[in-house]
Amino acid sequence: MKNFTKAALALSAGAALAIAAPLAAMAHVTIDPGQADPGDYALITVKVPNESETEKTNRVELFLPTDTPFTSVRFVPVAGWDAQLVHSELPEPVMIGESEITEAVTSIVWTAQAGSELGDGGLLLLPVSLGPVPDVGSVVLAADQTYTDGSVVSWNGVEEDAEKPAPILYVNDEAVDHHDAAADSDTGDHDADETDEQMHSAESASSGDPVARGLGIAGLVAGLAGLVAAFAFRRPTAK
């Protein structure tokens, strides 16, 4: 009995440690909301979490499209951070309505003032207004996150399983919801016992997004904890 209890406790501890990595991977640079209608002037918030335990985020650059440029770009001032609109000449002229655009805002740069850098566990919210939204499927808004040690994390991946995914503003395309995909992939047998269902949930979530993976493992940990408690504190049967 003691050996079983020790083994179950070890398995629970291992599963608990496995939760840390998926949840840490959730800390991506994102935008909210991630959907807008063509022609709208979208007010979005760029959400920047600090992923380093030792360094602080002191600079963020959001890149705007040059093939479908926004003619109106405005930022909302954020305490402790300076914002700059970067104007650049477009690679090729773009017709917007009846106007030919040869220059536009191609990025927004936020720089932390001394003492306002984003530390471990912090979340930076950067509201911006972009418009008019082009009549396209989606707009990729890649971002560079710079830390106080000079390292730069580029959030520019567009693949479904990109390690550093770019924030995407969906227009005519339907926003990708990995949570629904993970839920649809869970086809476990409803007649199975509770522990088997939790283990199946964790396995199914491993092919989905970090949120689903973390929740699946959390369910497994809870089931194991209950199992350990049942055996560890069960009174011996009187002879």
C-alpha positions as a Python dict, from the first residue, in 0.01 Angstrom:
ca = {
    (1, 'M'): (0, 0, 0),
    (2, 'K'): (283, 239, 88),
    (3, 'N'): (457, 170, -242),
    (4, 'F'): (136, 236, -434),
    (5, 'T'): (80, 564, -248),
    (6, 'K'): (436, 679, -319),
    (7, 'A'): (401, 592, -688),
    (8, 'A'): (71, 777, -717),
    (9, 'L'): (213, 1081, -543),
    (10, 'A'): (512, 1081, -777),
    (11, 'L'): (283, 1057, -1080),
    (12, 'S'): (71, 1345, -950),
    (13, 'A'): (381, 1559, -896),
    (14, 'G'): (505, 1485, -1246),
    (15, 'A'): (171, 1578, -1399),
    (16, 'A'): (163, 1899, -1198),
    (17, 'L'): (504, 1995, -1333),
    (18, 'A'): (381, 1920, -1685),
    (19, 'I'): (112, 2184, -1642),
    (20, 'A'): (369, 2462, -1595),
    (21, 'A'): (513, 2445, -1947),
    (22, 'P'): (178, 2454, -2136),
    (23, 'L'): (46, 2741, -1925),
    (24, 'A'): (369, 2936, -1969),
    (25, 'A'): (337, 2888, -2345),
    (26, 'M'): (5, 3070, -2337),
    (27, 'A'): (187, 3399, -2280),
    (28, 'H'): (171, 3525, -2639),
    (29, 'V'): (140, 3878, -2772),
    (30, 'T'): (-222, 3903, -2889),
    (31, 'I'): (-485, 4157, -2992),
    (32, 'D'): (-836, 4200, -2861),
    (33, 'P'): (-1076, 4193, -3030),
    (34, 'G'): (-933, 3983, -3309),
    (35, 'Q'): (-1221, 4041, -3552),
    (36, 'A'): (-1332, 4352, -3742),
    (37, 'D'): (-1559, 4439, -4033),
    (38, 'P'): (-1437, 4587, -4362),
    (39, 'G'): (-1446, 4966, -4359),
    (40, 'D'): (-1456, 4991, -3980),
    (41, 'Y'): (-1217, 5190, -3764),
    (42, 'A'): (-1119, 4914, -3524),
    (43, 'L'): (-1019, 4994, -3167),
    (44, 'I'): (-800, 4705, -3058),
    (45, 'T'): (-581, 4639, -2758),
    (46, 'V'): (-237, 4487, -2802),
    (47, 'K'): (-173, 4258, -2505),
    (48, 'V'): (194, 4208, -2420),
    (49, 'P'): (288, 3967, -2139),
    (50, 'N'): (641, 3953, -1999),
    (51, 'E'): (778, 3602, -2049),
    (52, 'S'): (1116, 3643, -1879),
    (53, 'E'): (1175, 3577, -1510),
    (54, 'T'): (1497, 3781, -1509),
    (55, 'E'): (1456, 4053, -1774),
    (56, 'K'): (1195, 4322, -1834),
    (57, 'T'): (1017, 4429, -2152),
    (58, 'N'): (1120, 4783, -2247),
    (59, 'R'): (1014, 4810, -2611),
    (60, 'V'): (730, 4683, -2828),
    (61, 'E'): (690, 4736, -3203),
    (62, 'L'): (371, 4648, -3388),
    (63, 'F'): (412, 4612, -3764),
    (64, 'L'): (130, 4727, -3991),
    (65, 'P'): (65, 4596, -4345),
    (66, 'T'): (213, 4771, -4648),
    (67, 'D'): (0, 4597, -4913),
    (68, 'T'): (-326, 4703, -4746),
    (69, 'P'): (-215, 5002, -4537),
    (70, 'F'): (-427, 5176, -4275),
    (71, 'T'): (-472, 5543, -4357),
    (72, 'S'): (-573, 5624, -3999),
    (73, 'V'): (-353, 5503, -3712),
    (74, 'R'): (-389, 5643, -3362),
    (75, 'F'): (-259, 5526, -3025),
    (76, 'V'): (-402, 5577, -2679),
    (77, 'P'): (-136, 5715, -2439),
    (78, 'V'): (-19, 5463, -2178),
    (79, 'A'): (136, 5586, -1855),
    (80, 'G'): (511, 5524, -1845),
    (81, 'W'): (539, 5442, -2214),
    (82, 'D'): (623, 5668, -2509),
    (83, 'A'): (459, 5588, -2845),
    (84, 'Q'): (584, 5674, -3193),
    (85, 'L'): (418, 5629, -3533),
    (86, 'V'): (672, 5523, -3795),
    (87, 'H'): (590, 5652, -4145),
    (88, 'S'): (749, 5477, -4443),
    (89, 'E'): (727, 5482, -4819),
    (90, 'L'): (528, 5185, -4944),
    (91, 'P'): (700, 4927, -5168),
    (92, 'E'): (431, 4996, -5430),
    (93, 'P'): (154, 5258, -5452),
    (94, 'V'): (-183, 5135, -5322),
    (95, 'M'): (-523, 5256, -5435),
    (96, 'I'): (-765, 5316, -5147),
    (97, 'G'): (-1093, 5436, -5287),
    (98, 'E'): (-1000, 5697, -5545),
    (99, 'S'): (-674, 5794, -5373),
    (100, 'E'): (-328, 5660, -5447),
    (101, 'I'): (-130, 5599, -5127),
    (102, 'T'): (248, 5600, -5149),
    (103, 'E'): (330, 5650, -4780),
    (104, 'A'): (168, 5520, -4462),
    (105, 'V'): (227, 5433, -4098),
    (106, 'T'): (407, 5099, -4114),
    (107, 'S'): (465, 5041, -3744),
    (108, 'I'): (398, 5170, -3394),
    (109, 'V'): (681, 5171, -3141),
    (110, 'W'): (628, 5184, -2766),
    (111, 'T'): (930, 5253, -2545),
    (112, 'A'): (926, 5228, -2168),
    (113, 'Q'): (1029, 5526, -1962),
    (114, 'A'): (1288, 5465, -1688),
    (115, 'G'): (1127, 5263, -1411),
    (116, 'S'): (821, 5164, -1616),
    (117, 'E'): (961, 4852, -1781),
    (118, 'L'): (733, 4547, -1774),
    (119, 'G'): (858, 4289, -1525),
    (120, 'D'): (790, 3922, -1455),
    (121, 'G'): (419, 3847, -1434),
    (122, 'G'): (323, 4184, -1585),
    (123, 'L'): (81, 4247, -1871),
    (124, 'L'): (103, 4558, -2089),
    (125, 'L'): (-214, 4684, -2260),
    (126, 'L'): (-164, 4907, -2565),
    (127, 'P'): (-487, 5040, -2723),
    (128, 'V'): (-474, 5153, -3086),
    (129, 'S'): (-724, 5261, -3351),
    (130, 'L'): (-672, 5127, -3704),
    (131, 'G'): (-879, 5205, -4008),
    (132, 'P'): (-1041, 5179, -4236),
    (133, 'V'): (-1014, 4802, -4212),
    (134, 'P'): (-933, 4660, -4558),
    (135, 'D'): (-1175, 4424, -4732),
    (136, 'V'): (-951, 4118, -4701),
    (137, 'G'): (-953, 3781, -4530),
    (138, 'S'): (-725, 3880, -4244),
    (139, 'V'): (-445, 4118, -4152),
    (140, 'V'): (-124, 3998, -3990),
    (141, 'L'): (4, 4237, -3723),
    (142, 'A'): (346, 4099, -3634),
    (143, 'A'): (520, 4234, -3326),
    (144, 'D'): (872, 4256, -3184),
    (145, 'Q'): (914, 4241, -2806),
    (146, 'T'): (1247, 4371, -2674),
    (147, 'Y'): (1392, 4295, -2331),
    (148, 'T'): (1634, 4490, -2114),
    (149, 'D'): (1918, 4254, -2204),
    (150, 'G'): (1877, 4348, -2570),
    (151, 'S'): (1712, 4022, -2678),
    (152, 'V'): (1418, 4046, -2918),
    (153, 'V'): (1127, 3804, -2951),
    (154, 'S'): (955, 3829, -3290),
    (155, 'W'): (589, 3734, -3284),
    (156, 'N'): (554, 3678, -3658),
    (157, 'G'): (456, 3315, -3713),
    (158, 'V'): (151, 3259, -3935),
    (159, 'E'): (143, 2878, -3929),
    (160, 'E'): (-130, 2717, -3721),
    (161, 'D'): (124, 2561, -3483),
    (162, 'A'): (375, 2849, -3487),
    (163, 'E'): (587, 2873, -3173),
    (164, 'K'): (574, 3254, -3183),
    (165, 'P'): (240, 3329, -3353),
    (166, 'A'): (171, 3675, -3491),
    (167, 'P'): (-139, 3862, -3375),
    (168, 'I'): (-401, 3841, -3652),
    (169, 'L'): (-696, 4068, -3717),
    (170, 'Y'): (-961, 3859, -3891),
    (171, 'V'): (-1189, 4043, -4133),
    (172, 'N'): (-1375, 3823, -4382),
    (173, 'D'): (-1210, 3502, -4262),
    (174, 'E'): (-1351, 3328, -3959),
    (175, 'A'): (-1125, 3354, -3657),
    (176, 'V'): (-945, 3031, -3575),
    (177, 'D'): (-1067, 2896, -3241),
    (178, 'H'): (-830, 2627, -3120),
    (179, 'H'): (-1044, 2572, -2812),
    (180, 'D'): (-1332, 2443, -3026),
    (181, 'A'): (-1095, 2228, -3227),
    (182, 'A'): (-959, 2071, -2912),
    (183, 'A'): (-1311, 2006, -2784),
    (184, 'D'): (-1415, 1840, -3113),
    (185, 'S'): (-1114, 1609, -3098),
    (186, 'D'): (-1222, 1466, -2761),
    (187, 'T'): (-1412, 1150, -2859),
    (188, 'G'): (-1365, 947, -2541),
    (189, 'D'): (-1608, 670, -2444),
    (190, 'H'): (-1869, 814, -2206),
    (191, 'D'): (-1904, 474, -2039),
    (192, 'A'): (-1535, 469, -1933),
    (193, 'D'): (-1451, 529, -1571),
    (194, 'E'): (-1357, 879, -1450),
    (195, 'T'): (-981, 826, -1447),
    (196, 'D'): (-978, 693, -1805),
    (197, 'E'): (-1182, 996, -1922),
    (198, 'Q'): (-939, 1238, -1760),
    (199, 'M'): (-636, 1063, -1913),
    (200, 'H'): (-805, 1063, -2255),
    (201, 'S'): (-878, 1434, -2218),
    (202, 'A'): (-513, 1508, -2146),
    (203, 'E'): (-399, 1301, -2446),
    (204, 'S'): (-647, 1472, -2681),
    (205, 'A'): (-543, 1815, -2557),
    (206, 'S'): (-178, 1742, -2634),
    (207, 'S'): (-252, 1800, -3003),
    (208, 'G'): (-451, 2118, -2938),
    (209, 'D'): (-361, 2456, -2798),
    (210, 'P'): (-178, 2519, -2467),
    (211, 'V'): (-500, 2611, -2285),
    (212, 'A'): (-672, 2282, -2369),
    (213, 'R'): (-353, 2093, -2287),
    (214, 'G'): (-318, 2260, -1949),
    (215, 'L'): (-682, 2198, -1857),
    (216, 'G'): (-661, 1835, -1962),
    (217, 'I'): (-353, 1775, -1746),
    (218, 'A'): (-514, 1964, -1460),
    (219, 'G'): (-809, 1723, -1474),
    (220, 'L'): (-568, 1430, -1464),
    (221, 'V'): (-391, 1574, -1161),
    (222, 'A'): (-721, 1621, -979),
    (223, 'G'): (-823, 1262, -1050),
    (224, 'L'): (-489, 1127, -929),
    (225, 'A'): (-506, 1339, -616),
    (226, 'G'): (-843, 1190, -531),
    (227, 'L'): (-710, 842, -594),
    (228, 'V'): (-412, 903, -366),
    (229, 'A'): (-634, 1039, -91),
    (230, 'A'): (-867, 740, -112),
    (231, 'F'): (-585, 492, -60),
    (232, 'A'): (-371, 694, 180),
    (233, 'F'): (-646, 763, 432),
    (234, 'R'): (-858, 448, 398),
    (235, 'R'): (-908, 280, 732),
    (236, 'P'): (-799, -82, 748),
    (237, 'T'): (-1080, -336, 751),
    (238, 'A'): (-1141, -482, 1095),
    (239, 'K'): (-1064, -852, 1121),
}
